[in-house]
Amino acid sequence: MILINILAPILISTELLRQKVQDKEGLELLDSMKQSAKRGADIVKQVLWFGRGLEGQREPLNSKQLIKEIIRIISETFSKSIEVETDIATDVHPVTGDQTQLHQVLLNLSVNARDAMPTGGKLKLGVRNFTVDAQFANSNAES
């Protein structure tokens, strides 16, 4: 994809510079540059999806597996000062959606939660069945 090729030099350069820069301020600047490049890639990807009228590939998904993958990523990358708690019901039904988009949504929510806890805290991830009835749908139509 062109998007990755355009931003690859920035992302690669930040990693190479990270090996040479020693001061805290410089490392923070490189982290900021890297995160900005990643956010830019995400924004461009979303704009391209929208512009092309793409909705993603909707298919049945195992939400338990999706949450487990997010937990794995969080455990490997988030600060150890953030405790991850899970509550996954045993009888969870499959959901229909685009796996990549749902993964991105869950990861973005997790990153936002992490950013809201700079000194640490508890991040709870849960999955349970929920049936949307007409009353619920009508009362949340604007959401």
C-alpha positions, -999 to +999 in steps of 0.1 A: +000+000+000+013+035-009+005+048+025+030+026+042+057+034+017+052+072+022+055+070+060+081+042+061+112+065+059+099+085+089+092+055+110+125+038+101+144+070+108+129+074+142+141+039+151+176+045+137+178+079+155+167+062+187+199+042+187+220+074+185+201+098+208+208+094+245+191+124+262+155+120+276+142+151+257+155+138+224+140+103+230+106+118+239+107+139+207+114+108+186+086+090+204+063+119+195+074+118+159+068+081+156+033+083+172+024+112+149+035+093+118+015+062+130-016+084+136-011+100+102-011+066+086-043+056+104-060+088+094-050+085+057-061+048+057-095+058+071-099+086+046-091+062+018-116+036+031-143+063+033-134+078-001-136+044-018-169+036+000-153+005+016-170-009+046-146-037+053-152-074+051-180-084+074-177-120+087-185-140+118-158-133+144-148-150+177-148-120+201-130-140+228-100-145+204-101-108+194-099-097+231-072-123+238-051-108+210-056-073+223-046-085+258-014-100+243-005-068+226-012-047+258+008-071+280+038-068+257+037-031+251+020-012+280+037-002+312+037-028+339+021-001+361-012-008+342-030-039+355-051-056+329-083-073+342-105-094+319-141-106+323-149-129+294-182-148+296-180-184+287-211-184+265-201-155+242-217-156+207-198-148+175-202-113+162-203-101+127-179-074+115-146-066+099-118-081+121-092-055+112-116-026+120-128-042+153-092-049+163-083-013+156-112+000+176-104-021+206-067-013+204-075+025+201-098+023+231-071+005+251-044+030+241-067+059+251-073+042+284-035+038+289-029+075+281-055+085+307-035+066+333+000+081+331+009+069+366-007+034+362-041+020+370-064-009+360-077-015+325-107-038+324-117-056+292-148-077+291-171-096+267-206-106+272-237-113+251-261-083+248-293-083+227-304-050+214-342-048+216-364-021+200-367-001+232-329+001+236-324+009+200-350+037+201-336+052+234-300+052+219-308+063+183-287+094+185-256+077+200 
